[in-house]
Each structure stands twice: as C-alpha cells, then as structure tokens.
C-alpha cells in the first residue's frame, strides 16, 4: 500500500512544469506583510519593559565579563613581558 501511495504522489509531481515560480508584485508583498503582522501577538507594555530590562542586564553582565577578562589578560601580558 505505501509503495502505491508513493508512486501516485510521484506520478502527480511528474506532470508539473519545472519553470521557476513567478515573482510577486511589491503591492502584493506589502499586503502579505501587513496580513502576517496582524497575526502577531504583540507584548503588553509590562512584558515589553520586562524583556527590555532583562536584555539590557544580560548585555551589561556580558560587557563586564568581557572587560574583566580583557583587563586580566592585559595585566598578565604586561607582567610577563613588562
């Protein structure tokens, strides 16, 4: 049975042309973008503030970590070669 189903699907695909799909117009593209944006569940003000705060804190922690490692390596190189 499974072989027959695959054969039928393969036979259906053989009839299709191999030409490239046509491009959409800019107006259609904009309409599709607007339609997709309407589907988006936008965050509330409180969620937005929370997400922004968490992101900023994470970035500041990573900046401090990289700066600390950089400072430590700098001191190590100056001690070794200075």
N, C-alpha and C positions, 0 to 999 in steps of 0.2 A: 504494500500500500504506500509506504513512504517513498519508494522509488517512483511510483506513478505520479505522486504529487509533485516531486521534484521535476520530473520530466514535463509535466504540464506547465509548471512555472517557467522552466527553461524555454519551452516552446513559445510561451507568451512573450518572453523577452526578445526572442529572435525577430519578431515582427516589427519591433521598434526601430526607428532610424537612429543612426549614430551621430547625428548632427548636434552641435553644441546648443544648449538652451539659449533662447533669446534673452536679451538684456531688458530690464525693466526701465521705465521712464523715471526721471527724477521725481515727478509728482507722485507716481505710484509708490516709490520708495519712501517718500515723506509720509504718505498716508499710512503705510505699513508700520513705520517707526512710531507714529502717533498712536496707532492701534495697540502696538506692543506696550508702549508706555502707560496706556490706560489699564493694562493688566497688572502692572507692578503694584505691589503692596508697599506703599511708602511708609517710612518710620514716623512715629509720632515725635513731637518736639522733645519729649523726655528721653526717648530712645536715641534720638539724634545726638543730644547732649551727652548721654552716656557713652555712645560709640565714639564720639569725638574725644571725650576725656580719656577713655581707655587707650585710644590710638596715640594721643599726644604723650601720655605717661609712658607707653611702651617705647615710643621713639626717643624720649628723653633718657630712659633707662639704657637703651642701646647706645645712644651717643655717649653717655657717661662710661659705659663699659668699654667701648672702643677707645675713647680718650684715655681712660685709665691704662689699658693695655699699651697704647701708643706711648704714653708717658713712661711706663715701666720699661719698655724696650729701649726708649731713648736713654734713660738713666743707665741701663745695662750696657748699651753700646758706648756711652761716654766713659763709664767706669772701665770697660775692657780696653778701649783704645785711647783713653784720655790720659 
